[in-house]
Amino acid sequence: MTRKQITWVTVALLLANIVSGMDATIITTALPAIVSDLHGIQYMGWIVAVFLLGMAVFSPLWGKLGERTSNKLAFQLGLVLFIVSSAFEGMASNIYYFLLARFFMGIGAGGIGSLPYIIIGEIFPKYYQRAKALGYISASWSTATVLGPLVGGWIVDSLSWHWIFYINIPLGVVTILIVQRFYQTQSNKVTSQFDYAGAVLMTGGLALILLGIQLIGMAPLLWTVILVGLGGVCLLAMKRVERAAVDPIVPGRIFKNKLLIADFILFSLAWGGGIAIANYVPTWAQGLLATTALIGGLTQIPNALSNMGIAQVSPYLQTRYQAGTLIFWGLFATLVSLVVLVVSGFAAPFWVLLIACFFSGLGSGLIFVILQVKVQQDAPPADMAIATSLSYLVRILAQTFMSSLYGVIMNVMMFREVQATHGRVTMAMMNKISDVQASRTLPPALVPTMRRILHSGLHAIMVVASLVILLGIGYNWWVSHHYQSQVTEQE
């Protein structure tokens, strides 16, 4: 490929990353308006969970598709699925239609989120060129996460929430055309048999477990037990299938590396606890403080800025402190962000939310850089790429399951508090409290009561997330001491 072609392909990857990054933050800003319009506040956790599930379980499969066709075709197919699903989300007339489209959008996002790193490795053979390109990718994501809340808030306030999905269409089409015009690659020829059985069992198992968790409090407990049990059976069957597979989806040898498993567990706890801030602070601002969607979206800007800042100095910190120490401070910063909200009442001022989000960004930015490097250090050279991909999968799965759990907590708390009002407040009324426009139609005398009900759910979520991070701090301490000799040798 010529220099011009490589430049344009890089631009296309940046555009795709911006679209994906903006969607990740725009959706949190628009959640209150979406659940209010579609009458689905009890499914708020599902909106995030089904997207992450689609992204998580299909991310490894996009790489396999690229191996058997070409990275160019796989990337374009991911973009097509992403923008078509965006259009269907914008046209959704009920919450079930919306969730189905959101799931397929997550599948597409798994392709445009994972394949660019493979493409960069293909078009930039020299390490320093590759590192520079990855820096651009990281910067484009951070820029998108800053712009997302502003653009999303303005669109929701000025137009409607439907348009936050329609804007993906022209950007996605332009990206596809650039890739088609400038990305010159040959079709791959892989002769090993694709692990269809492993892929089906992994997808089915995770989906059944997620569905079972989400049904807690909404259906008989027996349903949850059956679904989670079936999901577990699928994953156990997948483990047996993977042993015999020539090209397994998840190689079994990875799970024999104790340090690597410890890294994955820390990633799971950090991302599972930290996602509570990103998902629910905009709802806190709009539902409890009656801010507009634009102002609610502003809460995510301190998160993005502190994340960018700490990520830039993390390589320097790595030369002065051990990984376990830096991971502790990252987890501690995340804990501070959650505790700030735990101790705050439903009328806490807006600046309290900004402080919480600032510490959340510090924590996630520091943990990501340190742990991602540690994953690559703890994995043998032959497994470094596999381990890096698996750490991406683990983070998404942790967010998926915890988003489902937080949704269950929200539902259980609100149902209990609504029943305590003896019919004065209904779930239909609660659907409106999180949207500033819809809330104006509610009886003024009942608005404080409904805000207290919403706060009870948000408060419970922050308490559970704090406990998850505390568990992470304890586990990090145990790992640092239990594996101290091995960690010291590698550092």
C-alpha positions in Angstrom: 0.0 0.0 0.0 1.1 3.5 -0.8 1.6 6.2 1.9 -1.6 7.9 0.7 -3.6 4.8 1.0 -2.3 4.0 4.5 -3.1 7.6 5.6 -6.7 7.3 4.3 -7.2 3.9 5.9 -5.9 5.3 9.2 -8.4 8.2 8.8 -11.2 5.6 8.3 -10.2 3.8 11.5 -10.2 7.1 13.4 -13.7 7.9 12.1 -15.0 4.4 13.1 -13.4 4.9 16.6 -15.1 8.3 16.9 -18.5 6.9 16.0 -18.1 4.1 18.5 -16.8 6.3 21.2 -19.5 8.9 20.8 -22.2 6.2 20.9 -20.8 4.9 24.2 -21.3 8.3 25.9 -24.3 9.6 24.0 -26.4 6.7 25.1 -25.9 7.5 28.8 -27.0 11.1 28.2 -30.1 10.0 26.3 -31.1 7.1 28.6 -33.6 9.1 30.7 -35.4 10.4 27.5 -35.4 6.9 25.9 -36.8 5.1 28.9 -39.4 7.8 29.4 -40.6 7.8 25.8 -40.6 4.0 25.5 -41.9 3.4 29.0 -39.1 1.1 29.9 -37.4 2.4 33.1 -37.3 -1.1 34.4 -35.2 -2.1 31.4 -32.6 0.7 31.8 -30.0 -1.9 32.7 -30.8 -4.0 29.7 -30.1 -1.1 27.3 -26.5 -1.2 28.3 -26.3 -4.9 29.0 -27.6 -6.2 25.6 -25.2 -3.9 23.8 -22.2 -5.1 25.8 -23.3 -8.7 25.4 -23.4 -8.5 21.7 -20.0 -6.7 21.6 -18.5 -9.2 24.1 -19.5 -12.5 22.7 -18.9 -11.7 19.1 -15.6 -9.7 19.4 -13.4 -12.9 19.1 -15.5 -14.0 16.2 -14.8 -10.9 14.1 -11.1 -11.7 14.3 -11.8 -15.2 13.1 -13.9 -13.8 10.2 -11.0 -11.6 9.2 -8.7 -14.6 9.2 -11.0 -16.5 6.8 -12.0 -13.6 4.4 -10.1 -10.4 4.9 -9.8 -7.8 7.6 -11.2 -5.2 5.1 -14.4 -7.2 4.5 -14.9 -8.0 8.1 -14.5 -4.4 9.1 -16.9 -3.2 6.5 -19.5 -5.8 7.6 -19.1 -4.6 11.2 -19.8 -1.1 10.1 -22.8 -2.0 8.0 -24.3 -3.9 10.9 -23.6 -1.0 13.3 -25.2 1.7 11.1 -28.2 -0.4 10.1 -28.9 -1.3 13.7 -28.5 2.5 14.5 -31.3 3.3 12.1 -33.6 0.6 13.6 -32.9 2.0 17.1 -33.9 5.4 16.0 -37.1 4.1 14.6 -38.0 2.0 17.6 -41.6 2.4 18.8 -41.3 0.2 21.9 -38.6 -0.9 24.3 -38.4 -4.5 23.0 -37.8 -3.4 19.5 -35.2 -1.0 20.7 -33.4 -3.7 22.8 -33.3 -6.1 19.9 -31.7 -3.4 17.6 -29.3 -2.5 20.4 -28.1 -6.1 20.7 -27.3 -6.2 16.9 -25.6 -2.8 17.2 -23.4 -4.3 19.9 -22.4 -7.1 17.6 -21.3 -4.6 14.9 -19.5 -2.5 17.6 -17.5 -5.6 18.5 -16.2 -5.6 14.9 -15.4 -1.9 14.6 -13.9 -2.0 18.1 -11.5 -4.9 17.8 -10.6 -5.1 14.1 -8.8 -1.7 13.9 -6.0 -3.0 16.1 -5.5 -6.0 13.8 -5.6 -3.7 10.7 -3.0 -1.3 12.3 -0.7 -4.3 12.8 -1.2 -5.2 9.2 -0.6 -1.8 7.5 2.2 -0.7 9.9 4.9 -3.3 10.0 7.3 -1.2 12.0 6.8 -0.9 15.7 7.2 2.8 16.1 4.7 3.5 13.3 2.3 1.1 14.9 2.7 2.8 18.3 2.1 6.2 16.8 -1.1 5.0 15.0 -2.4 3.4 18.2 -1.8 6.8 19.9 -4.1 8.4 17.4 -6.7 5.8 18.0 -6.6 6.4 21.7 -6.8 10.2 21.2 -9.8 9.9 18.9 -11.6 7.7 21.4 -11.0 10.2 24.2 -12.1 13.1 22.0 -15.3 11.2 21.2 -16.1 10.6 24.8 -15.7 14.3 25.5 -17.9 15.3 22.6 -20.5 12.6 23.1 -22.2 14.0 26.2 -22.3 17.5 24.6 -23.5 16.4 21.2 -25.9 13.9 22.7 -27.3 16.4 25.2 -27.8 19.1 22.6 -29.6 16.6 20.2 -31.9 15.3 22.9 -32.8 18.8 24.0 -33.1 20.4 20.6 -34.4 17.5 18.4 -35.2 14.1 20.0 -33.3 11.1 21.2 -33.9 9.3 17.9 -31.3 11.5 16.2 -28.4 10.3 18.3 -28.6 7.1 16.3 -29.3 8.6 12.9 -26.0 10.6 13.0 -24.1 7.3 12.9 -25.4 6.6 9.4 -23.6 9.2 7.4 -20.3 8.8 9.3 -20.5 5.1 8.9 -21.2 5.3 5.2 -18.2 7.7 4.7 -16.0 5.3 6.6 -17.1 2.3 4.5 -16.4 4.2 1.2 -12.9 5.3 2.4 -12.0 1.7 3.3 -13.4 0.4 0.0 -11.4 3.0 -2.0 -8.0 2.9 -0.3 -7.6 -0.3 1.7 -5.8 -2.7 -0.6 -5.5 -6.2 0.9 -5.6 -9.8 -0.2 -8.1 -12.4 0.9 -6.8 -14.6 3.7 -6.7 -18.4 3.2 -7.1 -20.3 6.5 -7.4 -24.0 6.2 -8.1 -24.9 9.8 -11.7 -25.6 10.7 -13.6 -22.9 12.4 -14.7 -23.7 15.9 -18.5 -23.4 15.3 -19.4 -25.5 18.3 -17.3 -23.4 20.7 -18.7 -20.1 19.3 -22.4 -21.3 19.6 -21.8 -22.7 23.1 -20.1 -19.5 24.3 -22.7 -17.2 22.8 -25.6 -19.3 24.1 -24.1 -19.8 27.5 -23.4 -16.1 28.2 -26.8 -15.0 26.8 -28.7 -17.5 29.0 -26.8 -16.4 32.2 -27.3 -12.7 31.4 -31.0 -13.3 30.8 -31.3 -15.2 34.1 -29.6 -12.5 36.1 -31.8 -9.8 34.5 -35.0 -11.7 35.4 -34.2 -11.6 39.1 -37.1 -9.7 40.8 -39.1 -9.7 37.5 -40.0 -13.4 37.2 -40.1 -16.4 39.5 -36.7 -17.3 40.9 -37.0 -20.8 39.3 -36.6 -19.1 35.9 -33.4 -17.6 36.9 -32.0 -20.8 38.3 -32.9 -22.7 35.1 -31.5 -20.1 32.7 -28.2 -19.7 34.7 -27.9 -23.4 35.0 -28.4 -24.0 31.3 -25.8 -21.2 30.6 -23.3 -22.9 32.9 -23.9 -26.2 31.2 -23.2 -24.5 27.8 -19.9 -23.0 29.1 -18.8 -26.3 30.6 -19.6 -28.0 27.3 -17.6 -25.3 25.5 -14.6 -26.1 27.7 -14.6 -29.7 26.6 -15.1 -28.7 22.9 -12.3 -26.2 23.1 -9.8 -29.0 24.1 -10.4 -30.8 20.9 -10.6 -27.8 18.6 -7.7 -27.1 16.2 -8.3 -23.3 16.4 -10.3 -22.8 19.6 -12.2 -19.5 20.3 -10.5 -19.3 23.8 -7.4 -21.5 24.2 -7.4 -23.4 27.4 -3.7 -22.9 28.1 -4.4 -19.2 29.0 -6.2 -20.3 32.1 -3.2 -22.1 33.5 -1.3 -18.9 33.9 -2.1 -17.8 37.5 -0.8 -14.2 37.1 -2.8 -13.7 34.0 -5.9 -15.0 35.7 -5.3 -12.6 38.5 -5.1 -9.7 35.9 -8.4 -10.8 34.4 -10.1 -10.9 37.8 -8.8 -7.4 38.7 -10.0 -6.1 35.3 -13.4 -7.7 36.0 -13.8 -6.1 39.4 -12.5 -2.7 38.4 -14.7 -2.4 35.3 -17.7 -4.1 36.9 -17.7 -1.6 39.8 -16.7 1.5 37.8 -19.4 1.2 35.1 -22.0 2.3 37.7 -20.7 5.9 37.4 -20.8 6.1 33.7 -24.3 4.4 33.4 -26.2 6.2 36.2 -24.7 9.6 36.9 -26.5 11.3 34.0 -29.7 9.7 35.3 -28.9 11.0 38.7 -28.5 14.6 37.3 -31.6 14.5 35.1 -33.9 12.5 37.5 -32.9 14.0 40.8 -31.6 17.5 39.9 -34.0 18.0 37.0 -31.2 19.0 34.6 -31.6 18.9 30.8 -29.9 16.1 28.9 -27.2 18.4 27.8 -26.3 19.4 31.4 -26.6 15.8 32.5 -24.1 14.8 29.8 -21.6 17.4 31.1 -21.1 15.1 34.1 -19.1 12.8 31.9 -16.6 15.4 30.8 -14.5 15.4 34.0 -14.4 11.6 33.7 -13.0 11.8 30.1 -10.5 14.6 30.9 -9.0 13.0 34.0 -8.9 9.6 32.2 -6.9 11.2 29.4 -4.6 13.0 31.8 -3.7 10.0 34.0 -3.2 7.8 30.9 -0.5 10.1 29.6 1.5 10.0 32.9 0.9 6.3 33.7 4.0 5.1 31.7 6.2 7.4 33.8 4.6 6.2 37.0 5.3 2.6 35.9 9.0 3.3 36.0 8.8 4.5 39.7 6.2 2.2 41.3 5.2 -1.4 41.2 2.1 -2.4 39.3 0.3 -3.5 42.5 0.7 -0.1 44.1 -0.6 1.8 41.1 -3.5 -0.6 40.7 -4.4 0.1 44.4 -4.4 3.8 43.8 -6.6 3.4 40.7 -9.1 1.3 42.6 -9.0 3.7 45.5 -9.8 6.6 43.2 -12.7 4.6 41.8 -13.9 3.9 45.3 -13.8 7.6 46.2 -16.0 8.4 43.3 -18.6 5.9 44.4 -18.5 6.8 48.1 -19.1 10.4 47.2 -22.4 9.4 45.7 -23.2 6.9 48.5 -23.0 9.6 51.1 -24.8 12.2 49.0 -28.5 12.8 49.3 -31.0 13.0 46.5 -30.6 16.8 46.5 -26.8 16.9 46.3 -25.5 19.8 44.2 -24.3 19.3 40.6 -20.7 19.9 41.5 -20.7 16.7 43.7 -21.4 14.7 40.5 -18.5 16.4 38.7 -16.1 15.4 41.6 -17.4 11.8 41.5 -16.8 11.6 37.8 -13.4 13.2 38.0 -12.2 10.5 40.4 -13.8 7.8 38.3 -11.8 8.9 35.3 -8.6 8.9 37.3 -9.2 5.4 38.5 -10.2 3.8 35.2 -7.4 5.6 33.3 -4.7 4.4 35.6 -6.0 0.9 36.0 -6.4 0.4 32.3 -2.9 1.4 31.3 -1.2 -0.5 34.2 -3.2 -3.7 33.9 -3.1 -3.8 30.1 0.7 -3.6 30.1 0.8 -6.2 33.0 -1.3 -8.6 30.9 1.2 -8.5 28.1 4.1 -8.9 30.6 2.4 -11.9 32.4 1.6 -13.7 29.1 4.3 -15.7 27.2 5.3 -14.0 24.0 3.4 -16.6 21.9 0.2 -15.8 23.8 0.5 -12.0 24.1 -2.0 -11.2 21.4 -4.5 -13.8 22.6 -4.2 -12.5 26.2 -4.7 -8.9 25.1 -7.8 -9.8 23.2 -9.1 -11.9 26.1 -8.6 -9.0 28.5 -10.8 -6.9 26.2 -13.4 -9.6 26.3 -13.2 -9.9 30.1 -13.7 -6.1 30.6 -16.8 -6.1 28.4 -18.2 -9.2 30.1 -17.8 -7.7 33.5 -19.6 -4.6 32.4 -22.3 -6.7 30.8 -23.0 -8.8 33.9 -22.8 -5.9 36.3 -25.0 -3.7 34.1 -27.6 -6.4 34.4 -27.2 -6.7 38.1 -27.4 -2.9 38.6 -30.6 -3.0 36.5 -32.0 -5.7 38.8 -31.1 -3.6 41.9 -32.8 -0.6 40.4 -36.0 -2.5 39.6 -36.2 -4.2 43.0 -35.7 -1.0 44.9 -38.1 1.0 42.9 -40.9 -1.7 42.9 -40.6 -1.9 46.7 -40.7 1.8 47.2 -43.6 2.3 44.7 -45.6 -0.3 46.5 -45.1 1.5 49.8 -46.9 4.5 48.4 -50.1 2.5 48.2 -51.0 3.6 44.7 -50.1 7.3 44.9 -47.0 6.6 42.7 -46.9 4.1 39.8 -44.2 2.8 37.6 -45.7 4.7 34.7 -45.1 7.9 36.7 -41.6 6.8 37.5 -40.9 6.5 33.8 -41.4 10.3 33.5 -39.3 11.5 36.5 -36.0 11.0 34.7 -36.9 13.3 31.8 -37.1 17.0 32.5 -39.8 17.6 29.9 -42.0 14.6 30.8 -41.6 15.3 34.6 -43.5 18.6 34.2 -46.7 16.6 33.6 -46.4 14.9 37.0 -48.3 16.1 40.1 -45.9 18.6 41.7 -46.8 17.4 45.2 -45.5 13.8 44.3 -42.3 14.8 42.6 -40.2 14.9 45.8 -41.5 11.4 46.7 -40.7 10.0 43.2 -37.2 11.5 43.4 -36.6 9.8 46.7 -37.8 6.5 45.1 -35.3 7.0 42.2 -32.6 7.9 44.6 -33.2 4.7 46.6 -32.3 2.7 43.5 -29.3 4.8 42.5 -28.0 4.7 46.1 -28.3 0.9 46.3 -26.4 0.6 43.0 -23.5 2.8 44.3 -23.3 0.8 47.5 -23.0 -2.5 45.6 -20.5 -1.0 43.2 -18.4 0.2 46.2 -18.4 -3.3 47.6 -17.1 -4.6 44.3 -14.3 -2.2 44.3 -13.4 -3.0 47.9 -13.3 -6.6 46.9 -10.9 -5.6 44.1 -8.7 -3.7 46.6 -8.5 -6.7 48.8 -7.8 -9.1 46.0 -5.1 -6.8 44.6 -3.4 -6.8 48.1 -3.6 -10.6 48.2 -2.1 -11.0 44.7 0.7 -8.5 45.4 1.8 -10.5 48.4 1.0 -14.0 47.3 2.7 -13.7 43.9 5.3 -11.1 45.0 8.3 -13.1 43.9 6.9 -13.8 40.4 5.8 -10.2 40.0 9.2 -8.9 41.1 11.0 -11.1 38.6 8.9 -9.8 35.7 9.2 -6.1 36.7 
